[in-house]
Amino acid sequence: MNYKTKLKDITTLMFDVDGVFTDGSVLLLPDGEQARKMSTRDGYAVQLAVKKGLRIVIISGGSSEAVRLRLEKLGVKDIFLKSSDKMKVFNDYVNTHNLKKGEILYMGDDIPDYLVMREVGLPVCPKDAAPEILAIADYVSHRNGGEGCVRDIVEQTLKAKGLWMDGDANEW
Ligand SMILES: [Mg+2]
């Protein structure tokens, strides 16, 4: 089935953070903290998706509180950091919310995402994902991690449902 057809049934969009919302870099600061860079265009699309009733879920191996704050500010409620075993987090979430495979999209960029991506109805990835991930994605964004790949897939999902630029889209 074409990925665009699958998009119509998606209710839940799951994302890795590093290499998806970011370009995968971390800036190593003298105090031991790490800084990351995110796209405000990705941010706009995510907060709109939340407003439109889509479920946004973050499953990250990272532990950055700055990442949590940023995503919370966008309205995201289901943020799972320090997910060393993404399959466990995924299975728990799917069972709790009684989700079907076909309504879940997952965007990841590297090997820790591999098993979860095999489980969802619509696995997608940024253009610069690892080769193993590119090989199993139903859709490869024309955008790289941190450079609008999240915006790309969220925008396409909202468009598939007729929810893009449909009224209150101008309000942030
Ligand atoms: Mg990653």
Backbone and ligand atoms as CSV (ligand in chain L), in Angstrom:
chain,resi,resn,atom,element,x,y,z
A,1,MET,N,N,0.851,-1.197,0.000
A,1,MET,CA,C,0.000,0.000,0.000
A,1,MET,C,C,0.887,1.248,0.000
A,2,ASN,N,N,0.503,2.228,-0.774
A,2,ASN,CA,C,1.241,3.485,-0.828
A,2,ASN,C,C,1.208,4.184,0.531
A,3,TYR,N,N,2.351,4.808,0.909
A,3,TYR,CA,C,2.394,5.424,2.240
A,3,TYR,C,C,1.347,6.527,2.390
A,4,LYS,N,N,1.003,7.195,1.314
A,4,LYS,CA,C,0.012,8.284,1.394
A,4,LYS,C,C,-1.364,7.745,1.759
A,5,THR,N,N,-1.671,6.549,1.299
A,5,THR,CA,C,-2.932,5.909,1.680
A,5,THR,C,C,-2.905,5.566,3.159
A,6,LYS,N,N,-1.756,5.042,3.620
A,6,LYS,CA,C,-1.630,4.687,5.039
A,6,LYS,C,C,-1.771,5.913,5.947
A,7,LEU,N,N,-1.326,7.073,5.478
A,7,LEU,CA,C,-1.362,8.289,6.305
A,7,LEU,C,C,-2.764,8.623,6.803
A,8,LYS,N,N,-3.762,8.307,6.002
A,8,LYS,CA,C,-5.149,8.638,6.373
A,8,LYS,C,C,-5.578,7.947,7.657
A,9,ASP,N,N,-5.004,6.768,7.950
A,9,ASP,CA,C,-5.404,5.997,9.131
A,9,ASP,C,C,-4.547,6.288,10.360
A,10,ILE,N,N,-3.541,7.139,10.198
A,10,ILE,CA,C,-2.615,7.385,11.321
A,10,ILE,C,C,-3.271,8.275,12.387
A,11,THR,N,N,-3.232,7.795,13.628
A,11,THR,CA,C,-3.709,8.609,14.758
A,11,THR,C,C,-2.551,8.977,15.685
A,12,THR,N,N,-1.458,8.226,15.567
A,12,THR,CA,C,-0.373,8.321,16.534
A,12,THR,C,C,0.956,8.430,15.806
A,13,LEU,N,N,1.675,9.527,16.063
A,13,LEU,CA,C,2.983,9.720,15.432
A,13,LEU,C,C,4.044,9.650,16.515
A,14,MET,N,N,4.946,8.684,16.353
A,14,MET,CA,C,6.008,8.489,17.336
A,14,MET,C,C,7.342,8.940,16.741
A,15,PHE,N,N,8.138,9.577,17.593
A,15,PHE,CA,C,9.415,10.107,17.113
A,15,PHE,C,C,10.548,9.782,18.069
A,16,ASP,N,N,11.680,9.429,17.487
A,16,ASP,CA,C,12.960,9.484,18.153
A,16,ASP,C,C,13.341,10.971,18.200
A,17,VAL,N,N,14.339,11.351,18.977
A,17,VAL,CA,C,14.730,12.764,19.046
A,17,VAL,C,C,16.046,13.018,18.291
A,18,ASP,N,N,17.132,12.431,18.791
A,18,ASP,CA,C,18.436,12.719,18.186
A,18,ASP,C,C,18.527,12.123,16.773
A,19,GLY,N,N,18.863,12.973,15.821
A,19,GLY,CA,C,18.937,12.529,14.434
A,19,GLY,C,C,17.616,12.637,13.699
A,20,VAL,N,N,16.554,13.048,14.423
A,20,VAL,CA,C,15.234,13.232,13.817
A,20,VAL,C,C,14.788,14.692,14.044
A,21,PHE,N,N,14.591,15.048,15.303
A,21,PHE,CA,C,14.351,16.457,15.656
A,21,PHE,C,C,15.653,17.262,15.596
A,22,THR,N,N,16.787,16.557,15.650
A,22,THR,CA,C,18.092,17.233,15.581
A,22,THR,C,C,18.921,16.590,14.467
A,23,ASP,N,N,20.062,17.199,14.173
A,23,ASP,CA,C,20.928,16.612,13.138
A,23,ASP,C,C,21.817,15.513,13.719
A,24,GLY,N,N,21.577,15.183,14.971
A,24,GLY,CA,C,22.336,14.115,15.610
A,24,GLY,C,C,23.528,14.612,16.400
A,25,SER,N,N,23.861,15.913,16.231
A,25,SER,CA,C,24.994,16.469,16.968
A,25,SER,C,C,24.598,16.800,18.397
A,26,VAL,N,N,25.536,16.705,19.299
A,26,VAL,CA,C,25.379,17.338,20.607
A,26,VAL,C,C,26.579,18.240,20.817
A,27,LEU,N,N,26.306,19.441,21.322
A,27,LEU,CA,C,27.392,20.365,21.652
A,27,LEU,C,C,27.825,20.080,23.073
A,28,LEU,N,N,29.089,19.779,23.260
A,28,LEU,CA,C,29.577,19.414,24.585
A,28,LEU,C,C,30.017,20.678,25.311
A,29,LEU,N,N,29.276,21.044,26.341
A,29,LEU,CA,C,29.541,22.276,27.071
A,29,LEU,C,C,30.491,22.004,28.245
A,30,PRO,N,N,31.226,23.040,28.645
A,30,PRO,CA,C,32.255,22.856,29.685
A,30,PRO,C,C,31.709,22.295,30.992
A,31,ASP,N,N,30.426,22.568,31.298
A,31,ASP,CA,C,29.879,22.066,32.571
A,31,ASP,C,C,29.379,20.626,32.455
A,32,GLY,N,N,29.606,19.990,31.289
A,32,GLY,CA,C,29.173,18.601,31.131
A,32,GLY,C,C,27.788,18.457,30.537
A,33,GLU,N,N,27.067,19.571,30.422
A,33,GLU,CA,C,25.749,19.536,29.785
A,33,GLU,C,C,25.908,19.401,28.279
A,34,GLN,N,N,24.823,19.042,27.625
A,34,GLN,CA,C,24.840,18.948,26.171
A,34,GLN,C,C,23.780,19.868,25.590
A,35,ALA,N,N,24.118,20.558,24.514
A,35,ALA,CA,C,23.151,21.424,23.840
A,35,ALA,C,C,22.797,20.827,22.480
A,36,ARG,N,N,21.534,21.008,22.089
A,36,ARG,CA,C,21.052,20.525,20.798
A,36,ARG,C,C,20.345,21.656,20.078
A,37,LYS,N,N,20.116,21.475,18.785
A,37,LYS,CA,C,19.454,22.490,17.975
A,37,LYS,C,C,18.227,21.865,17.328
A,38,MET,N,N,17.074,22.552,17.451
A,38,MET,CA,C,15.851,22.033,16.825
A,38,MET,C,C,15.250,23.067,15.886
A,39,SER,N,N,14.436,22.595,14.949
A,39,SER,CA,C,13.811,23.461,13.956
A,39,SER,C,C,12.477,24.009,14.452
A,40,THR,N,N,12.286,25.328,14.331
A,40,THR,CA,C,10.996,25.900,14.735
A,40,THR,C,C,9.896,25.516,13.745
A,41,ARG,N,N,10.271,25.144,12.528
A,41,ARG,CA,C,9.242,24.679,11.574
A,41,ARG,C,C,8.727,23.303,11.980
A,42,ASP,N,N,9.623,22.465,12.461
A,42,ASP,CA,C,9.169,21.196,13.044
A,42,ASP,C,C,8.240,21.501,14.215
A,43,GLY,N,N,8.654,22.482,15.030
A,43,GLY,CA,C,7.879,22.832,16.219
A,43,GLY,C,C,6.469,23.284,15.877
A,44,TYR,N,N,6.347,24.119,14.874
A,44,TYR,CA,C,5.019,24.584,14.458
A,44,TYR,C,C,4.118,23.408,14.091
A,45,ALA,N,N,4.650,22.497,13.293
A,45,ALA,CA,C,3.850,21.355,12.833
A,45,ALA,C,C,3.435,20.466,14.008
A,46,VAL,N,N,4.341,20.267,14.954
A,46,VAL,CA,C,4.037,19.401,16.094
A,46,VAL,C,C,2.930,20.007,16.960
A,47,GLN,N,N,3.040,21.318,17.271
A,47,GLN,CA,C,1.999,21.905,18.118
A,47,GLN,C,C,0.648,21.922,17.400
A,48,LEU,N,N,0.677,22.074,16.073
A,48,LEU,CA,C,-0.576,22.041,15.318
A,48,LEU,C,C,-1.190,20.639,15.351
A,49,ALA,N,N,-0.348,19.630,15.190
A,49,ALA,CA,C,-0.834,18.244,15.220
A,49,ALA,C,C,-1.486,17.923,16.561
A,50,VAL,N,N,-0.872,18.407,17.649
A,50,VAL,CA,C,-1.451,18.187,18.983
A,50,VAL,C,C,-2.826,18.857,19.055
A,51,LYS,N,N,-2.889,20.109,18.583
A,51,LYS,CA,C,-4.163,20.848,18.587
A,51,LYS,C,C,-5.239,20.136,17.787
A,52,LYS,N,N,-4.827,19.482,16.717
A,52,LYS,CA,C,-5.786,18.814,15.838
A,52,LYS,C,C,-6.164,17.431,16.343
A,53,GLY,N,N,-5.604,17.053,17.491
A,53,GLY,CA,C,-6.028,15.799,18.102
A,53,GLY,C,C,-5.195,14.584,17.764
A,54,LEU,N,N,-4.091,14.779,17.062
A,54,LEU,CA,C,-3.205,13.640,16.811
A,54,LEU,C,C,-2.393,13.365,18.074
A,55,ARG,N,N,-2.057,12.094,18.264
A,55,ARG,CA,C,-1.265,11.708,19.429
A,55,ARG,C,C,0.207,11.758,19.028
A,56,ILE,N,N,0.987,12.578,19.732
A,56,ILE,CA,C,2.423,12.664,19.455
A,56,ILE,C,C,3.172,12.014,20.613
A,57,VAL,N,N,4.050,11.084,20.296
A,57,VAL,CA,C,4.770,10.321,21.318
A,57,VAL,C,C,6.265,10.405,21.038
A,58,ILE,N,N,7.036,10.694,22.071
A,58,ILE,CA,C,8.482,10.777,21.931
A,58,ILE,C,C,9.117,9.593,22.648
A,59,ILE,N,N,9.933,8.826,21.930
A,59,ILE,CA,C,10.650,7.704,22.549
A,59,ILE,C,C,12.134,7.904,22.262
A,60,SER,N,N,12.854,8.400,23.279
A,60,SER,CA,C,14.257,8.772,23.077
A,60,SER,C,C,15.143,8.060,24.081
A,61,GLY,N,N,16.310,7.684,23.628
A,61,GLY,CA,C,17.287,7.114,24.545
A,61,GLY,C,C,17.969,8.197,25.376
A,62,GLY,N,N,17.867,9.430,24.923
A,62,GLY,CA,C,18.525,10.550,25.597
A,62,GLY,C,C,17.829,10.929,26.892
A,63,SER,N,N,18.496,11.830,27.639
A,63,SER,CA,C,17.946,12.181,28.952
A,63,SER,C,C,17.926,13.689,29.172
A,64,SER,N,N,17.860,14.455,28.078
A,64,SER,CA,C,17.983,15.902,28.193
A,64,SER,C,C,16.695,16.562,28.682
A,65,GLU,N,N,16.777,17.265,29.797
A,65,GLU,CA,C,15.603,17.985,30.306
A,65,GLU,C,C,15.255,19.159,29.399
A,66,ALA,N,N,16.254,19.705,28.702
A,66,ALA,CA,C,15.981,20.788,27.746
A,66,ALA,C,C,15.097,20.276,26.609
A,67,VAL,N,N,15.339,19.060,26.189
A,67,VAL,CA,C,14.498,18.436,25.157
A,67,VAL,C,C,13.078,18.267,25.681
A,68,ARG,N,N,12.950,17.776,26.928
A,68,ARG,CA,C,11.620,17.595,27.514
A,68,ARG,C,C,10.862,18.935,27.578
A,69,LEU,N,N,11.557,19.990,28.034
A,69,LEU,CA,C,10.913,21.300,28.155
A,69,LEU,C,C,10.435,21.819,26.814
A,70,ARG,N,N,11.286,21.675,25.806
A,70,ARG,CA,C,10.931,22.141,24.466
A,70,ARG,C,C,9.682,21.418,23.946
A,71,LEU,N,N,9.659,20.110,24.098
A,71,LEU,CA,C,8.540,19.326,23.567
A,71,LEU,C,C,7.265,19.565,24.377
A,72,GLU,N,N,7.417,19.739,25.674
A,72,GLU,CA,C,6.249,20.058,26.507
A,72,GLU,C,C,5.654,21.396,26.099
A,73,LYS,N,N,6.520,22.326,25.766
A,73,LYS,CA,C,6.062,23.649,25.339
A,73,LYS,C,C,5.238,23.563,24.053
A,74,LEU,N,N,5.523,22.540,23.247
A,74,LEU,CA,C,4.777,22.335,22.003
A,74,LEU,C,C,3.466,21.577,22.247
A,75,GLY,N,N,3.237,21.193,23.494
A,75,GLY,CA,C,1.980,20.516,23.821
A,75,GLY,C,C,2.074,19.002,23.875
A,76,VAL,N,N,3.284,18.475,23.678
A,76,VAL,CA,C,3.454,17.013,23.680
A,76,VAL,C,C,3.389,16.504,25.120
A,77,LYS,N,N,2.562,15.493,25.359
A,77,LYS,CA,C,2.386,14.973,26.716
A,77,LYS,C,C,3.146,13.660,26.936
A,78,ASP,N,N,3.201,12.844,25.908
A,78,ASP,CA,C,3.784,11.507,26.080
A,78,ASP,C,C,5.252,11.519,25.666
A,79,ILE,N,N,6.105,11.845,26.628
A,79,ILE,CA,C,7.537,11.986,26.369
A,79,ILE,C,C,8.283,10.956,27.198
A,80,PHE,N,N,8.885,9.980,26.514
A,80,PHE,CA,C,9.612,8.921,27.203
A,80,PHE,C,C,11.101,9.068,26.909
A,81,LEU,N,N,11.822,9.672,27.851
A,81,LEU,CA,C,13.270,9.807,27.711
A,81,LEU,C,C,13.941,8.607,28.386
A,82,LYS,N,N,15.240,8.509,28.250
A,82,LYS,CA,C,16.011,7.398,28.828
A,82,LYS,C,C,15.413,6.039,28.441
A,83,SER,N,N,14.893,5.946,27.234
A,83,SER,CA,C,14.297,4.686,26.780
A,83,SER,C,C,15.388,3.783,26.224
A,84,SER,N,N,16.095,3.099,27.111
A,84,SER,CA,C,17.182,2.237,26.645
A,84,SER,C,C,16.624,1.045,25.866
A,85,ASP,N,N,15.401,0.626,26.209
A,85,ASP,CA,C,14.737,-0.449,25.462
A,85,ASP,C,C,13.464,0.123,24.836
A,86,LYS,N,N,13.586,0.568,23.589
A,86,LYS,CA,C,12.448,1.249,22.954
A,86,LYS,C,C,11.273,0.305,22.719
A,87,MET,N,N,11.559,-0.975,22.502
A,87,MET,CA,C,10.480,-1.944,22.285
A,87,MET,C,C,9.593,-2.057,23.511
A,88,LYS,N,N,10.199,-2.033,24.678
A,88,LYS,CA,C,9.424,-2.145,25.914
A,88,LYS,C,C,8.521,-0.915,26.080
A,89,VAL,N,N,9.100,0.264,25.863
A,89,VAL,CA,C,8.321,1.504,25.975
A,89,VAL,C,C,7.176,1.483,24.961
A,90,PHE,N,N,7.507,1.072,23.751
A,90,PHE,CA,C,6.514,1.003,22.673
A,90,PHE,C,C,5.380,0.042,23.031
A,91,ASN,N,N,5.731,-1.169,23.439
A,91,ASN,CA,C,4.710,-2.178,23.758
A,91,ASN,C,C,3.812,-1.729,24.901
A,92,ASP,N,N,4.413,-1.147,25.929
A,92,ASP,CA,C,3.621,-0.657,27.061
A,92,ASP,C,C,2.634,0.411,26.587
A,93,TYR,N,N,3.124,1.320,25.750
A,93,TYR,CA,C,2.273,2.418,25.278
A,93,TYR,C,C,1.112,1.897,24.420
A,94,VAL,N,N,1.448,0.994,23.510
A,94,VAL,CA,C,0.440,0.444,22.603
A,94,VAL,C,C,-0.633,-0.320,23.382
A,95,ASN,N,N,-0.205,-1.066,24.389
A,95,ASN,CA,C,-1.169,-1.820,25.200
A,95,ASN,C,C,-2.036,-0.892,26.036
A,96,THR,N,N,-1.410,0.111,26.653
A,96,THR,CA,C,-2.155,1.050,27.492
A,96,THR,C,C,-3.235,1.771,26.692
A,97,HIS,N,N,-2.884,2.156,25.472
A,97,HIS,CA,C,-3.812,2.949,24.666
A,97,HIS,C,C,-4.586,2.118,23.653
A,98,ASN,N,N,-4.337,0.805,23.707
A,98,ASN,CA,C,-5.085,-0.127,22.850
A,98,ASN,C,C,-5.003,0.266,21.363
A,99,LEU,N,N,-3.767,0.487,20.899
A,99,LEU,CA,C,-3.563,0.954,19.519
A,99,LEU,C,C,-3.363,-0.225,18.562
A,100,LYS,N,N,-3.794,-0.002,17.329
A,100,LYS,CA,C,-3.532,-0.976,16.272
A,100,LYS,C,C,-2.321,-0.524,15.463
A,101,LYS,N,N,-1.596,-1.523,14.935
A,101,LYS,CA,C,-0.409,-1.252,14.115
A,101,LYS,C,C,-0.641,-0.182,13.046
A,102,GLY,N,N,-1.761,-0.325,12.345
A,102,GLY,CA,C,-2.043,0.507,11.180
A,102,GLY,C,C,-2.283,1.972,11.488
A,103,GLU,N,N,-2.449,2.315,12.776
A,103,GLU,CA,C,-2.681,3.725,13.105
A,103,GLU,C,C,-1.419,4.400,13.637
A,104,ILE,N,N,-0.296,3.652,13.623
A,104,ILE,CA,C,0.934,4.193,14.207
A,104,ILE,C,C,2.003,4.449,13.146
A,105,LEU,N,N,2.545,5.649,13.185
A,105,LEU,CA,C,3.697,6.039,12.366
A,105,LEU,C,C,4.877,6.215,13.326
A,106,TYR,N,N,6.060,5.779,12.898
A,106,TYR,CA,C,7.251,5.997,13.719
A,106,TYR,C,C,8.360,6.551,12.832
A,107,MET,N,N,8.984,7.634,13.287
A,107,MET,CA,C,10.124,8.187,12.566
A,107,MET,C,C,11.379,8.035,13.415
A,108,GLY,N,N,12.335,7.282,12.897
A,108,GLY,CA,C,13.605,7.092,13.588
A,108,GLY,C,C,14.752,7.144,12.593
A,109,ASP,N,N,15.969,7.206,13.113
A,109,ASP,CA,C,17.117,7.380,12.199
A,109,ASP,C,C,18.224,6.354,12.392
A,110,ASP,N,N,18.130,5.538,13.448
A,110,ASP,CA,C,19.300,4.686,13.710
A,110,ASP,C,C,18.891,3.334,14.313
A,111,ILE,N,N,19.860,2.488,14.531
A,111,ILE,CA,C,19.610,1.095,14.917
A,111,ILE,C,C,18.693,0.934,16.145
A,112,PRO,N,N,18.796,1.795,17.187
A,112,PRO,CA,C,17.884,1.620,18.322
A,112,PRO,C,C,16.401,1.721,17.938
A,113,ASP,N,N,16.109,2.283,16.782
A,113,ASP,CA,C,14.725,2.430,16.320
A,113,ASP,C,C,14.253,1.235,15.489
A,114,TYR,N,N,15.182,0.377,15.125
A,114,TYR,CA,C,14.922,-0.655,14.112
A,114,TYR,C,C,13.746,-1.564,14.476
A,115,LEU,N,N,13.783,-2.142,15.677
A,115,LEU,CA,C,12.762,-3.127,16.048
A,115,LEU,C,C,11.379,-2.495,16.116
A,116,VAL,N,N,11.295,-1.301,16.667
A,116,VAL,CA,C,9.989,-0.624,16.737
A,116,VAL,C,C,9.475,-0.333,15.328
A,117,MET,N,N,10.375,0.081,14.460
A,117,MET,CA,C,9.954,0.398,13.094
A,117,MET,C,C,9.419,-0.824,12.358
A,118,ARG,N,N,9.882,-2.009,12.762
A,118,ARG,CA,C,9.359,-3.242,12.157
A,118,ARG,C,C,7.945,-3.544,12.639
A,119,GLU,N,N,7.534,-2.922,13.744
A,119,GLU,CA,C,6.239,-3.231,14.363
A,119,GLU,C,C,5.109,-2.308,13.927
A,120,VAL,N,N,5.449,-1.095,13.459
A,120,VAL,CA,C,4.398,-0.113,13.180
A,120,VAL,C,C,3.881,-0.208,11.745
A,121,GLY,N,N,2.707,0.355,11.534
A,121,GLY,CA,C,2.112,0.328,10.209
A,121,GLY,C,C,2.854,1.182,9.205
A,122,LEU,N,N,3.415,2.289,9.684
A,122,LEU,CA,C,4.085,3.208,8.770
A,122,LEU,C,C,5.436,3.688,9.326
A,123,PRO,N,N,6.515,2.954,9.010
A,123,PRO,CA,C,7.854,3.374,9.418
A,123,PRO,C,C,8.423,4.396,8.435
A,124,VAL,N,N,8.900,5.522,8.950
A,124,VAL,CA,C,9.452,6.578,8.095
A,124,VAL,C,C,10.776,7.053,8.689
A,125,CYS,N,N,11.576,7.771,7.875
A,125,CYS,CA,C,12.879,8.221,8.379
A,125,CYS,C,C,13.366,9.443,7.618
A,126,PRO,N,N,14.310,10.191,8.219
A,126,PRO,CA,C,14.940,11.298,7.494
A,126,PRO,C,C,15.860,10.757,6.388
A,127,LYS,N,N,16.207,11.641,5.480
A,127,LYS,CA,C,17.029,11.258,4.328
A,127,LYS,C,C,18.397,10.719,4.741
A,128,ASP,N,N,18.922,11.253,5.863
A,128,ASP,CA,C,20.269,10.854,6.281
A,128,ASP,C,C,20.256,9.794,7.385
A,129,ALA,N,N,19.201,8.988,7.428
A,129,ALA,CA,C,19.149,7.889,8.408
A,129,ALA,C,C,20.211,6.838,8.071
A,130,ALA,N,N,20.466,5.960,9.040
A,130,ALA,CA,C,21.414,4.859,8.818
A,130,ALA,C,C,20.878,3.934,7.717
A,131,PRO,N,N,21.785,3.297,6.967
A,131,PRO,CA,C,21.361,2.451,5.847
A,131,PRO,C,C,20.338,1.377,6.235
A,132,GLU,N,N,20.501,0.791,7.420
A,132,GLU,CA,C,19.582,-0.265,7.868
A,132,GLU,C,C,18.168,0.274,8.049
A,133,ILE,N,N,18.083,1.553,8.435
A,133,ILE,CA,C,16.784,2.186,8.662
A,133,ILE,C,C,16.168,2.611,7.328
A,134,LEU,N,N,17.000,3.171,6.455
A,134,LEU,CA,C,16.519,3.536,5.112
A,134,LEU,C,C,15.908,2.309,4.427
A,135,ALA,N,N,16.505,1.136,4.692
A,135,ALA,CA,C,16.085,-0.096,4.010
A,135,ALA,C,C,14.695,-0.555,4.435
A,136,ILE,N,N,14.252,-0.189,5.651
A,136,ILE,CA,C,12.946,-0.690,6.120
A,136,ILE,C,C,11.877,0.400,6.178
A,137,ALA,N,N,12.234,1.630,5.770
A,137,ALA,CA,C,11.249,2.724,5.827
A,137,ALA,C,C,10.288,2.658,4.640
A,138,ASP,N,N,9.004,2.885,4.913
A,138,ASP,CA,C,8.011,2.977,3.833
A,138,ASP,C,C,8.100,4.314,3.127
A,139,TYR,N,N,8.606,5.314,3.874
A,139,TYR,CA,C,8.777,6.645,3.288
A,139,TYR,C,C,10.067,7.252,3.824
A,140,VAL,N,N,10.914,7.732,2.903
A,140,VAL,CA,C,12.137,8.440,3.286
A,140,VAL,C,C,11.919,9.912,2.961
A,141,SER,N,N,11.958,10.764,4.002
A,141,SER,CA,C,11.770,12.201,3.786
A,141,SER,C,C,12.885,12.746,2.895
A,142,HIS,N,N,12.582,13.796,2.152
A,142,HIS,CA,C,13.615,14.486,1.373
A,142,HIS,C,C,14.430,15.407,2.270
A,143,ARG,N,N,14.059,15.478,3.555
A,143,ARG,CA,C,14.756,16.325,4.526
A,143,ARG,C,C,15.608,15.487,5.467
A,144,ASN,N,N,16.702,16.073,5.918
A,144,ASN,CA,C,17.566,15.428,6.896
A,144,ASN,C,C,17.048,15.619,8.317
A,145,GLY,N,N,17.607,14.868,9.247
A,145,GLY,CA,C,17.326,15.063,10.669
A,145,GLY,C,C,17.679,16.482,11.091
A,146,GLY,N,N,16.781,17.128,11.834
A,146,GLY,CA,C,17.023,18.488,12.308
A,146,GLY,C,C,16.790,19.553,11.256
A,147,GLU,N,N,16.475,19.118,10.037
A,147,GLU,CA,C,16.304,20.079,8.941
A,147,GLU,C,C,14.927,19.963,8.283
A,148,GLY,N,N,13.931,19.632,9.116
A,148,GLY,CA,C,12.567,19.674,8.593
A,148,GLY,C,C,11.927,18.336,8.274
A,149,CYS,N,N,12.563,17.219,8.640
A,149,CYS,CA,C,11.951,15.911,8.348
A,149,CYS,C,C,10.694,15.682,9.173
A,150,VAL,N,N,10.670,16.244,10.393
A,150,VAL,CA,C,9.478,16.111,11.235
A,150,VAL,C,C,8.345,16.924,10.619
A,151,ARG,N,N,8.658,18.159,10.245
A,151,ARG,CA,C,7.672,19.010,9.586
A,151,ARG,C,C,7.093,18.316,8.350
A,152,ASP,N,N,7.974,17.719,7.585
A,152,ASP,CA,C,7.566,17.042,6.348
A,152,ASP,C,C,6.499,15.974,6.634
A,153,ILE,N,N,6.764,15.095,7.576
A,153,ILE,CA,C,5.831,13.972,7.772
A,153,ILE,C,C,4.574,14.407,8.525
A,154,VAL,N,N,4.709,15.355,9.453
A,154,VAL,CA,C,3.517,15.839,10.168
A,154,VAL,C,C,2.617,16.607,9.194
A,155,GLU,N,N,3.245,17.430,8.360
A,155,GLU,CA,C,2.474,18.194,7.366
A,155,GLU,C,C,1.728,17.250,6.410
A,156,GLN,N,N,2.411,16.222,5.958
A,156,GLN,CA,C,1.759,15.268,5.047
A,156,GLN,C,C,0.607,14.528,5.723
A,157,THR,N,N,0.793,14.218,7.015
A,157,THR,CA,C,-0.274,13.521,7.750
A,157,THR,C,C,-1.493,14.424,7.889
A,158,LEU,N,N,-1.258,15.675,8.276
A,158,LEU,CA,C,-2.376,16.616,8.440
A,158,LEU,C,C,-3.060,16.879,7.093
A,159,LYS,N,N,-2.274,16.968,6.031
A,159,LYS,CA,C,-2.857,17.171,4.694
A,159,LYS,C,C,-3.723,15.979,4.288
A,160,ALA,N,N,-3.243,14.779,4.586
A,160,ALA,CA,C,-3.997,13.566,4.230
A,160,ALA,C,C,-5.348,13.540,4.922
A,161,LYS,N,N,-5.426,14.217,6.086
A,161,LYS,CA,C,-6.658,14.235,6.855
A,161,LYS,C,C,-7.448,15.533,6.649
A,162,GLY,N,N,-6.955,16.391,5.757
A,162,GLY,CA,C,-7.642,17.663,5.496
A,162,GLY,C,C,-7.543,18.649,6.641
A,163,LEU,N,N,-6.471,18.548,7.433
A,163,LEU,CA,C,-6.344,19.387,8.628
A,163,LEU,C,C,-5.233,20.429,8.528
A,164,TRP,N,N,-4.661,20.582,7.343
A,164,TRP,CA,C,-3.566,21.548,7.156
A,164,TRP,C,C,-4.141,22.833,6.576
A,165,MET,N,N,-3.803,23.969,7.125
A,165,MET,CA,C,-4.289,25.266,6.629
A,165,MET,C,C,-5.816,25.289,6.544
A,166,ASP,N,N,-6.474,24.833,7.605
A,166,ASP,CA,C,-7.921,24.683,7.527
A,166,ASP,C,C,-8.692,25.598,8.474
A,167,GLY,N,N,-8.094,26.697,8.916
A,167,GLY,CA,C,-8.882,27.588,9.759
A,167,GLY,C,C,-8.037,28.280,10.806
A,168,ASP,N,N,-7.707,27.530,11.857
A,168,ASP,CA,C,-6.934,28.148,12.940
A,168,ASP,C,C,-5.428,27.892,12.773
A,169,ALA,N,N,-5.015,27.611,11.532
A,169,ALA,CA,C,-3.627,27.247,11.272
A,169,ALA,C,C,-2.641,28.404,11.522
A,170,ASN,N,N,-3.178,29.641,11.521
A,170,ASN,CA,C,-2.282,30.788,11.668
A,170,ASN,C,C,-1.900,31.081,13.113
A,171,GLU,N,N,-2.618,30.444,14.020
A,171,GLU,CA,C,-2.333,30.703,15.439
A,171,GLU,C,C,-1.293,29.737,15.943
A,172,TRP,N,N,-0.302,30.271,16.579
A,172,TRP,CA,C,0.745,29.431,17.165
A,172,TRP,C,C,0.356,29.089,18.573
L,1,MG,MG,MG,18.283,8.794,16.803
